[in-house]
Amino acid sequence: MASVQQNLSVFDKSNLPDASKMRIGIVVAEWNAAITGALYKGAYDTLISCSVEESNIHTIDVPGTFELTAGAKFLASQSKLDAVICLGCVIQGETRHFEFICQAVAQGLTNLTIMASIPFVFGVLTTDNLEQAQ
């Protein structure tokens, strides 16, 4: 079934572990701010609804998706975190820039996860156009 016809954000919270003491970082790219702002709101609201304390959510902004890896590393080094959620949006253009950015961020976050032994969540939309991102 196409994701356009199905809400992929619905999940059963009763199957989740207790998150009340978890410390979560969120790194948000400022590029495509209308999209990444909505992603941030969804992530933040979900964490709160899963009993993560507001004071245990640490957020920083970075200029663009490419900078998510550096921002995530910085945030993780400044706080003892259980996970870092990285939010960005890269929209396909007419150049190969899209491919380089997406590959670099995916590899960078994978490397951070391996080195730090905590999840660095790839919350990056990689879409063909603005309509898909919205």
ChimeraX commands (.cxc) that place a marker at each C-alpha (Angstrom):
marker #1 position 0.00,0.00,0.00 radius 0.5
marker #1 position 1.34,3.44,-0.88 radius 0.5
marker #1 position 2.31,5.55,2.13 radius 0.5
marker #1 position 0.09,8.34,0.76 radius 0.5
marker #1 position -2.87,6.16,1.73 radius 0.5
marker #1 position -1.57,5.03,5.10 radius 0.5
marker #1 position -0.54,6.96,8.20 radius 0.5
marker #1 position 2.93,5.58,8.96 radius 0.5
marker #1 position 3.13,7.53,12.23 radius 0.5
marker #1 position 0.58,5.41,14.08 radius 0.5
marker #1 position 2.14,3.03,16.55 radius 0.5
marker #1 position 1.18,1.25,19.74 radius 0.5
marker #1 position 2.87,3.09,22.62 radius 0.5
marker #1 position 2.03,0.29,25.04 radius 0.5
marker #1 position 4.86,-1.76,23.50 radius 0.5
marker #1 position 7.50,0.90,24.24 radius 0.5
marker #1 position 9.85,0.78,27.22 radius 0.5
marker #1 position 9.58,3.41,29.96 radius 0.5
marker #1 position 11.04,6.62,28.52 radius 0.5
marker #1 position 10.54,8.90,31.52 radius 0.5
marker #1 position 14.27,9.03,32.35 radius 0.5
marker #1 position 15.59,9.03,28.79 radius 0.5
marker #1 position 17.65,11.97,27.57 radius 0.5
marker #1 position 17.14,12.67,23.89 radius 0.5
marker #1 position 18.88,15.09,21.55 radius 0.5
marker #1 position 17.23,16.56,18.48 radius 0.5
marker #1 position 19.26,18.24,15.73 radius 0.5
marker #1 position 17.20,20.19,13.19 radius 0.5
marker #1 position 18.36,21.53,9.82 radius 0.5
marker #1 position 17.19,25.10,9.17 radius 0.5
marker #1 position 17.16,24.58,5.38 radius 0.5
marker #1 position 13.58,23.83,4.24 radius 0.5
marker #1 position 12.46,25.15,7.63 radius 0.5
marker #1 position 8.73,24.70,7.03 radius 0.5
marker #1 position 9.31,20.98,6.53 radius 0.5
marker #1 position 11.94,20.46,9.23 radius 0.5
marker #1 position 9.90,22.52,11.69 radius 0.5
marker #1 position 6.97,20.15,11.19 radius 0.5
marker #1 position 9.30,17.16,11.62 radius 0.5
marker #1 position 10.63,18.68,14.85 radius 0.5
marker #1 position 7.15,19.31,16.21 radius 0.5
marker #1 position 6.16,15.72,15.46 radius 0.5
marker #1 position 9.29,14.30,17.10 radius 0.5
marker #1 position 9.04,16.56,20.15 radius 0.5
marker #1 position 5.33,15.92,20.66 radius 0.5
marker #1 position 5.88,12.17,20.30 radius 0.5
marker #1 position 8.66,12.18,22.88 radius 0.5
marker #1 position 6.49,14.13,25.33 radius 0.5
marker #1 position 3.56,11.75,24.73 radius 0.5
marker #1 position 5.93,8.85,25.51 radius 0.5
marker #1 position 6.75,10.35,28.94 radius 0.5
marker #1 position 10.14,11.87,28.07 radius 0.5
marker #1 position 10.53,14.86,30.38 radius 0.5
marker #1 position 10.73,18.23,28.64 radius 0.5
marker #1 position 13.97,19.01,30.49 radius 0.5
marker #1 position 15.50,15.83,29.02 radius 0.5
marker #1 position 15.01,16.92,25.41 radius 0.5
marker #1 position 18.02,18.87,24.12 radius 0.5
marker #1 position 17.66,20.64,20.77 radius 0.5
marker #1 position 20.05,22.47,18.48 radius 0.5
marker #1 position 19.66,23.89,14.99 radius 0.5
marker #1 position 22.19,23.59,12.19 radius 0.5
marker #1 position 22.19,25.46,8.85 radius 0.5
marker #1 position 21.41,22.50,6.60 radius 0.5
marker #1 position 21.10,18.75,6.35 radius 0.5
marker #1 position 24.81,18.34,5.58 radius 0.5
marker #1 position 25.62,19.80,9.01 radius 0.5
marker #1 position 23.42,17.31,10.90 radius 0.5
marker #1 position 26.34,14.96,11.52 radius 0.5
marker #1 position 28.52,17.66,13.08 radius 0.5
marker #1 position 25.61,19.01,15.10 radius 0.5
marker #1 position 24.73,15.54,16.34 radius 0.5
marker #1 position 28.31,14.86,17.40 radius 0.5
marker #1 position 28.51,18.20,19.20 radius 0.5
marker #1 position 25.20,17.64,21.01 radius 0.5
marker #1 position 26.15,14.11,22.06 radius 0.5
marker #1 position 29.51,15.32,23.36 radius 0.5
marker #1 position 27.88,18.05,25.47 radius 0.5
marker #1 position 25.23,15.88,27.13 radius 0.5
marker #1 position 24.85,12.27,28.22 radius 0.5
marker #1 position 22.16,11.23,25.76 radius 0.5
marker #1 position 20.35,7.97,25.07 radius 0.5
marker #1 position 19.73,8.87,21.41 radius 0.5
marker #1 position 19.98,11.75,18.96 radius 0.5
marker #1 position 17.25,12.37,16.38 radius 0.5
marker #1 position 18.54,14.15,13.26 radius 0.5
marker #1 position 15.92,15.95,11.17 radius 0.5
marker #1 position 16.42,17.38,7.69 radius 0.5
marker #1 position 14.92,17.61,4.24 radius 0.5
marker #1 position 16.78,17.32,0.94 radius 0.5
marker #1 position 14.76,17.88,-2.22 radius 0.5
marker #1 position 16.06,16.54,-5.53 radius 0.5
marker #1 position 17.27,19.22,-7.90 radius 0.5
marker #1 position 18.82,19.10,-11.33 radius 0.5
marker #1 position 22.36,18.45,-10.08 radius 0.5
marker #1 position 24.02,15.56,-8.24 radius 0.5
marker #1 position 24.22,17.70,-5.08 radius 0.5
marker #1 position 21.23,15.78,-3.69 radius 0.5
marker #1 position 23.05,12.45,-3.92 radius 0.5
marker #1 position 26.23,13.75,-2.27 radius 0.5
marker #1 position 24.36,15.33,0.64 radius 0.5
marker #1 position 22.15,12.30,1.31 radius 0.5
marker #1 position 25.05,9.84,1.11 radius 0.5
marker #1 position 27.31,11.96,3.34 radius 0.5
marker #1 position 24.68,12.37,6.04 radius 0.5
marker #1 position 23.64,8.71,6.00 radius 0.5
marker #1 position 27.27,7.58,6.27 radius 0.5
marker #1 position 28.10,10.21,8.90 radius 0.5
marker #1 position 25.20,9.23,11.15 radius 0.5
marker #1 position 26.03,5.54,10.72 radius 0.5
marker #1 position 29.61,6.23,11.78 radius 0.5
marker #1 position 28.47,8.22,14.82 radius 0.5
marker #1 position 26.16,5.40,15.88 radius 0.5
marker #1 position 29.00,2.90,15.68 radius 0.5
marker #1 position 31.49,5.15,17.50 radius 0.5
marker #1 position 29.18,6.41,20.26 radius 0.5
marker #1 position 27.11,3.23,20.77 radius 0.5
marker #1 position 23.86,5.20,20.89 radius 0.5
marker #1 position 21.34,5.64,18.06 radius 0.5
marker #1 position 21.70,8.63,15.78 radius 0.5
marker #1 position 18.33,8.52,14.04 radius 0.5
marker #1 position 18.21,9.36,10.31 radius 0.5
marker #1 position 15.10,11.53,10.19 radius 0.5
marker #1 position 15.90,13.05,6.82 radius 0.5
marker #1 position 13.33,13.31,4.07 radius 0.5
marker #1 position 14.88,12.62,0.67 radius 0.5
marker #1 position 12.19,13.60,-1.80 radius 0.5
marker #1 position 11.84,14.32,-5.49 radius 0.5
marker #1 position 9.92,17.55,-4.95 radius 0.5
marker #1 position 8.43,19.90,-2.36 radius 0.5
marker #1 position 4.99,18.32,-2.68 radius 0.5
marker #1 position 6.36,14.95,-1.53 radius 0.5
marker #1 position 8.14,16.60,1.40 radius 0.5
marker #1 position 4.94,18.32,2.49 radius 0.5
marker link #1:1,2 radius 0.2
marker link #1:2,3 radius 0.2
marker link #1:3,4 radius 0.2
marker link #1:4,5 radius 0.2
marker link #1:5,6 radius 0.2
marker link #1:6,7 radius 0.2
marker link #1:7,8 radius 0.2
marker link #1:8,9 radius 0.2
marker link #1:9,10 radius 0.2
marker link #1:10,11 radius 0.2
marker link #1:11,12 radius 0.2
marker link #1:12,13 radius 0.2
marker link #1:13,14 radius 0.2
marker link #1:14,15 radius 0.2
marker link #1:15,16 radius 0.2
marker link #1:16,17 radius 0.2
marker link #1:17,18 radius 0.2
marker link #1:18,19 radius 0.2
marker link #1:19,20 radius 0.2
marker link #1:20,21 radius 0.2
marker link #1:21,22 radius 0.2
marker link #1:22,23 radius 0.2
marker link #1:23,24 radius 0.2
marker link #1:24,25 radius 0.2
marker link #1:25,26 radius 0.2
marker link #1:26,27 radius 0.2
marker link #1:27,28 radius 0.2
marker link #1:28,29 radius 0.2
marker link #1:29,30 radius 0.2
marker link #1:30,31 radius 0.2
marker link #1:31,32 radius 0.2
marker link #1:32,33 radius 0.2
marker link #1:33,34 radius 0.2
marker link #1:34,35 radius 0.2
marker link #1:35,36 radius 0.2
marker link #1:36,37 radius 0.2
marker link #1:37,38 radius 0.2
marker link #1:38,39 radius 0.2
marker link #1:39,40 radius 0.2
marker link #1:40,41 radius 0.2
marker link #1:41,42 radius 0.2
marker link #1:42,43 radius 0.2
marker link #1:43,44 radius 0.2
marker link #1:44,45 radius 0.2
marker link #1:45,46 radius 0.2
marker link #1:46,47 radius 0.2
marker link #1:47,48 radius 0.2
marker link #1:48,49 radius 0.2
marker link #1:49,50 radius 0.2
marker link #1:50,51 radius 0.2
marker link #1:51,52 radius 0.2
marker link #1:52,53 radius 0.2
marker link #1:53,54 radius 0.2
marker link #1:54,55 radius 0.2
marker link #1:55,56 radius 0.2
marker link #1:56,57 radius 0.2
marker link #1:57,58 radius 0.2
marker link #1:58,59 radius 0.2
marker link #1:59,60 radius 0.2
marker link #1:60,61 radius 0.2
marker link #1:61,62 radius 0.2
marker link #1:62,63 radius 0.2
marker link #1:63,64 radius 0.2
marker link #1:64,65 radius 0.2
marker link #1:65,66 radius 0.2
marker link #1:66,67 radius 0.2
marker link #1:67,68 radius 0.2
marker link #1:68,69 radius 0.2
marker link #1:69,70 radius 0.2
marker link #1:70,71 radius 0.2
marker link #1:71,72 radius 0.2
marker link #1:72,73 radius 0.2
marker link #1:73,74 radius 0.2
marker link #1:74,75 radius 0.2
marker link #1:75,76 radius 0.2
marker link #1:76,77 radius 0.2
marker link #1:77,78 radius 0.2
marker link #1:78,79 radius 0.2
marker link #1:79,80 radius 0.2
marker link #1:80,81 radius 0.2
marker link #1:81,82 radius 0.2
marker link #1:82,83 radius 0.2
marker link #1:83,84 radius 0.2
marker link #1:84,85 radius 0.2
marker link #1:85,86 radius 0.2
marker link #1:86,87 radius 0.2
marker link #1:87,88 radius 0.2
marker link #1:88,89 radius 0.2
marker link #1:89,90 radius 0.2
marker link #1:90,91 radius 0.2
marker link #1:91,92 radius 0.2
marker link #1:92,93 radius 0.2
marker link #1:93,94 radius 0.2
marker link #1:94,95 radius 0.2
marker link #1:95,96 radius 0.2
marker link #1:96,97 radius 0.2
marker link #1:97,98 radius 0.2
marker link #1:98,99 radius 0.2
marker link #1:99,100 radius 0.2
marker link #1:100,101 radius 0.2
marker link #1:101,102 radius 0.2
marker link #1:102,103 radius 0.2
marker link #1:103,104 radius 0.2
marker link #1:104,105 radius 0.2
marker link #1:105,106 radius 0.2
marker link #1:106,107 radius 0.2
marker link #1:107,108 radius 0.2
marker link #1:108,109 radius 0.2
marker link #1:109,110 radius 0.2
marker link #1:110,111 radius 0.2
marker link #1:111,112 radius 0.2
marker link #1:112,113 radius 0.2
marker link #1:113,114 radius 0.2
marker link #1:114,115 radius 0.2
marker link #1:115,116 radius 0.2
marker link #1:116,117 radius 0.2
marker link #1:117,118 radius 0.2
marker link #1:118,119 radius 0.2
marker link #1:119,120 radius 0.2
marker link #1:120,121 radius 0.2
marker link #1:121,122 radius 0.2
marker link #1:122,123 radius 0.2
marker link #1:123,124 radius 0.2
marker link #1:124,125 radius 0.2
marker link #1:125,126 radius 0.2
marker link #1:126,127 radius 0.2
marker link #1:127,128 radius 0.2
marker link #1:128,129 radius 0.2
marker link #1:129,130 radius 0.2
marker link #1:130,131 radius 0.2
marker link #1:131,132 radius 0.2
marker link #1:132,133 radius 0.2
marker link #1:133,134 radius 0.2
view
